[in-house]
Amino acid sequence: MATEENTEREKAHDERPERISAPTAMRHAAGQLAQMLQCEPASVSALKPIDDGWLATVEVVEIERVPDTASVMASYRVHLDEQGQLVGYERTRRYGRGQIDR
């Protein structure tokens, strides 16, 4: 019986699509967030694998000002599934572009 259970687990694991690579996850996180927010991301500042996909932090220019150091930036946490599809996102922080964390 234990052998049958192991075989079933192996089948389920083999049928599961592979996780996308980290560089691909970064591009997907930035690109899909840009589509949702209708603005260009500035950078992906963090990326980590999680059990069901990827978690990324994407920096976005929310309000563009002159000079650009006066622009308002935001950090978004982006959750992707294993194939790189956006599952959810949330804004975690808003700050001035010239602001430095201490």
Helices and strands as residue ranges (DSSP letters): H 2-15, H 22-37, E 41-50, E 53-63, G 68-70, E 72-81, E 86-96
